């Protein structure tokens, strides 16, 4: 007799160790995660490592992303990457990010600016600052994940 918490295994099946099961389970989970589209998304979701690899070739953008991570934390950056839409990351805005934009791109965004658009002089990556008109909503900085190709 088999109790409810036990699993019956036929006699002709060879037992497998946990180390043999692990790689196949992980690869199956990874394949399912890659093929299963997220609800409401058209393309595959960008990972943080992929986003970093797009920013790394440019000195200015790499400096900006590393500074953003240092100032706001890895969790904040991962959340922004996971919520990215249409090739843009929406970053939270604060005094540290204002300073990073100035040091990275040479653009001074003042406290009373409502909208500012700029681009990196090295790779042509666009960024857009947008101040909120509602005091309850935060100001944001949108930046492209992949820079635009030069024409």
BASE-818307 format. One record per residue (C-alpha): residue number from 0; x, y, z. Coordinates in nm, 3 decimals, m for minus. Layout:
<NUM,<X,Y,Z>>
...
This chain:
<0,<0.000,0.000,0.000>>
<1,<0.111,0.355,m0.079>>
<2,<0.035,0.642,0.155>>
<3,<m0.070,0.983,0.022>>
<4,<0.269,1.147,0.072>>
<5,<0.464,0.876,m0.115>>
<6,<0.509,0.833,m0.488>>
<7,<0.488,0.490,m0.644>>
<8,<0.764,0.405,m0.894>>
<9,<0.746,0.100,m1.123>>
<10,<1.014,m0.166,m1.061>>
<11,<1.157,m0.149,m1.416>>
<12,<1.254,0.223,m1.390>>
<13,<1.611,0.297,m1.280>>
<14,<1.634,0.552,m0.999>>
<15,<1.784,0.887,m1.094>>
<16,<1.992,1.107,m0.873>>
<17,<1.897,1.468,m0.804>>
<18,<2.202,1.592,m0.996>>
<19,<2.078,1.424,m1.315>>
<20,<1.734,1.583,m1.288>>
<21,<1.853,1.937,m1.217>>
<22,<2.005,2.032,m1.555>>
<23,<1.708,1.907,m1.754>>
<24,<1.462,2.083,m1.523>>
<25,<1.650,2.413,m1.549>>
<26,<1.686,2.391,m1.925>>
<27,<1.317,2.310,m1.960>>
<28,<1.225,2.606,m1.738>>
<29,<1.455,2.839,m1.931>>
<30,<1.312,2.724,m2.264>>
<31,<0.958,2.773,m2.136>>
<32,<1.044,3.119,m2.007>>
<33,<1.195,3.221,m2.341>>
<34,<0.911,3.088,m2.553>>
<35,<0.625,3.202,m2.331>>
<36,<0.549,3.567,m2.413>>
<37,<0.468,3.800,m2.128>>
<38,<0.113,3.927,m2.127>>
<39,<0.075,4.241,m2.336>>
<40,<0.429,4.226,m2.477>>
<41,<0.526,4.163,m2.834>>
<42,<0.894,4.084,m2.808>>
<43,<1.111,3.907,m2.556>>
<44,<1.177,4.085,m2.228>>
<45,<1.516,4.252,m2.193>>
<46,<1.737,4.130,m1.910>>
<47,<1.958,4.359,m1.706>>
<48,<2.270,4.193,m1.852>>
<49,<2.149,4.265,m2.207>>
<50,<2.073,4.627,m2.123>>
<51,<2.417,4.671,m1.966>>
<52,<2.575,4.520,m2.278>>
<53,<2.398,4.785,m2.492>>
<54,<2.519,5.069,m2.268>>
<55,<2.876,4.942,m2.217>>
<56,<3.028,5.024,m2.562>>
<57,<2.963,5.395,m2.512>>
<58,<3.175,5.565,m2.249>>
<59,<2.917,5.830,m2.163>>
<60,<2.618,5.596,m2.147>>
<61,<2.814,5.330,m1.959>>
<62,<2.920,5.593,m1.703>>
<63,<2.558,5.708,m1.671>>
<64,<2.417,5.357,m1.617>>
<65,<2.689,5.264,m1.365>>
<66,<2.629,5.589,m1.177>>
<67,<2.253,5.535,m1.178>>
<68,<2.300,5.187,m1.034>>
<69,<2.533,5.320,m0.764>>
<70,<2.302,5.608,m0.673>>
<71,<1.965,5.430,m0.681>>
<72,<2.056,5.065,m0.624>>
<73,<2.043,4.748,m0.827>>
<74,<1.679,4.676,m0.736>>
<75,<1.565,5.011,m0.876>>
<76,<1.752,4.949,m1.203>>
<77,<1.621,4.593,m1.237>>
<78,<1.265,4.715,m1.181>>
<79,<1.309,4.980,m1.450>>
<80,<1.448,4.723,m1.696>>
<81,<1.166,4.478,m1.624>>
<82,<0.907,4.751,m1.684>>
<83,<1.070,4.880,m2.003>>
<84,<0.841,4.946,m2.299>>
<85,<0.911,4.992,m2.668>>
<86,<1.287,5.002,m2.626>>
<87,<1.286,5.271,m2.354>>
<88,<1.369,5.249,m1.984>>
<89,<1.184,5.483,m1.748>>
<90,<1.415,5.584,m1.463>>
<91,<1.327,5.762,m1.142>>
<92,<1.441,6.123,m1.119>>
<93,<1.627,6.278,m0.827>>
<94,<1.918,6.514,m0.765>>
<95,<2.173,6.235,m0.816>>
<96,<2.030,6.155,m1.161>>
<97,<2.029,6.526,m1.249>>
<98,<2.400,6.539,m1.160>>
<99,<2.466,6.222,m1.363>>
<100,<2.300,6.368,m1.672>>
<101,<2.515,6.678,m1.637>>
<102,<2.838,6.482,m1.590>>
<103,<2.760,6.216,m1.853>>
<104,<2.602,6.418,m2.130>>
<105,<2.682,6.779,m2.044>>
<106,<2.313,6.874,m2.025>>
<107,<2.196,7.088,m1.736>>
<108,<1.833,7.015,m1.654>>
<109,<1.702,7.284,m1.423>>
<110,<1.444,7.236,m1.149>>
<111,<1.182,7.443,m1.334>>
<112,<1.219,7.259,m1.669>>
<113,<0.908,7.068,m1.768>>
<114,<1.053,6.882,m2.066>>
<115,<1.404,6.825,m2.197>>
<116,<1.525,6.606,m2.483>>
<117,<1.886,6.527,m2.552>>
<118,<2.115,6.265,m2.697>>
<119,<2.458,6.122,m2.633>>
<120,<2.724,6.284,m2.848>>
<121,<2.908,5.951,m2.887>>
<122,<2.638,5.696,m2.968>>
<123,<2.329,5.913,m3.039>>
<124,<2.120,5.745,m2.764>>
<125,<1.820,5.967,m2.689>>
<126,<1.691,6.056,m2.345>>
<127,<1.386,6.256,m2.239>>
<128,<1.327,6.425,m1.903>>
<129,<0.964,6.484,m1.821>>
<130,<0.852,6.676,m1.516>>
<131,<0.521,6.586,m1.364>>
<132,<0.253,6.852,m1.346>>
<133,<0.093,6.665,m1.059>>
<134,<0.292,6.690,m0.734>>
<135,<0.192,6.332,m0.643>>
<136,<0.349,6.183,m0.957>>
<137,<0.728,6.157,m0.981>>
<138,<0.942,6.320,m1.250>>
<139,<1.095,6.069,m1.492>>
<140,<1.386,6.024,m1.728>>
<141,<1.329,5.798,m2.027>>
<142,<1.635,5.665,m2.207>>
<143,<1.665,5.438,m2.510>>
<144,<1.795,5.088,m2.454>>
<145,<1.965,5.067,m2.793>>
<146,<2.113,5.378,m2.951>>
<147,<1.988,5.487,m3.292>>
<148,<2.196,5.404,m3.595>>
<149,<2.385,5.686,m3.756>>
<150,<2.267,5.788,m4.100>>
